Amino acid sequence: MNILKTKKSIIRQSNIDNIIVFIIFFILFFAIAKYINTDIPAHIRSIVRVNNGETAYSPNFLFFFVVNLLSFFSNNYSLMLFVVVVVLSLATVWKFIISKEIIDSLNSGIEHEYKHNIIRILAFALLFCFAIPDFYNFFVLKKMYLGRTPSVVWHNSTTISLFPFAVLLFWKQFQLFQKDVKSLLDKDLLLVTVLVILNILIKPSFIFAFVPTTVFIVLSDFKLKNYKKYSIQLFPIMVGVLFIIIQFISIYYYQIGSFQSQKSGITIGEPFEFLRHFVPTWYLPIAFLLSFAFPIVTSVYFKEIFNYSPFKYALFLTITGIIISAFFVEDGPRRNHGNLVWQNIICTFILMLTTASFLISKSFQKNWLSKKMVILWSVFILHFLSGILYLFKIYFTDSYY
């Protein structure tokens, strides 16, 4: 009887924290979308243009179509704004739920009376974690976002709505690595394939890092005689590459859904060309250090984290994403839009998530109040407080920069 009561209590608490997260983010997204100049109003206006027959949906149309559908294909801006805020809030709640599930699953062998509450708090804090500011970027550059690699954004609706699908894709693909898949009809393989397609249809950014990283891991022990096994494992990747090619042709050759009349393309630019529009070259190492302070400091104290499979996968994704953004840029009118850096934000969140999951297991095994743990969790708290500071910065400056 007591066991049943305990289980019901956990379910109630879980529902309550999800509701609280929804309310908090509904308020925040509503305020940002209504009062701050961000991509969100621009995305709403693009839906209105579609409804007026002035343009077509872009090839990554899913977010725009869902908002339009839930707005009953109306041109009422207020209604669309409300729907967008609801969609973004639900996406964030789902990211919160998935994060809790990942941390809990990776620490399933740990028994502790406060384990689930700690996981809830940690998953909630991850929703706000941001690059740690310093005197130069805060007071001289007067920017907290541009030139950094944060793990969260508040201004871009397609990235926010993509987040849960990208994090879930990471998790399901990681689980697939642990499994011997023997058929294309394997339900987990099909789920990963569907998630790859959904990612691309919302925003293909994460897939840019996901495809090469996953191919590398799958083929790291390549043996020609097992080509059939590798073909099955890479089936979601092949489907994803096909969709990316179709999207590429639609965007860059046929200009479907484009706001610009000039044609664009993808080319190799100068190293970190986009970031150097906002910060000087000498500052880039500092920007990366303060963006990734928590994973860096944790890896310094615990070298074994490099043997922690979820962290390794997340690290490879992050490195791949940074390399792509460092050397590839769009050409033409989109050159300074930064559309090849969005994957870094999602990869950074996943890296923070897996680092926190690793550190929780170490904290339960050791003393939470040891000097080492206090230092490491203090760095995490700094990332969290930086996110809160960033929200105040947006409020007082009317800018997400």
Summary of the structure (lengths in Angstrom):
residues: 401
radius of gyration: 21.4
end to end distance: 54.1
largest distance: 68.9
contacts: 1274
relative contact order: 0.13
helix: 72%
strand: 2%
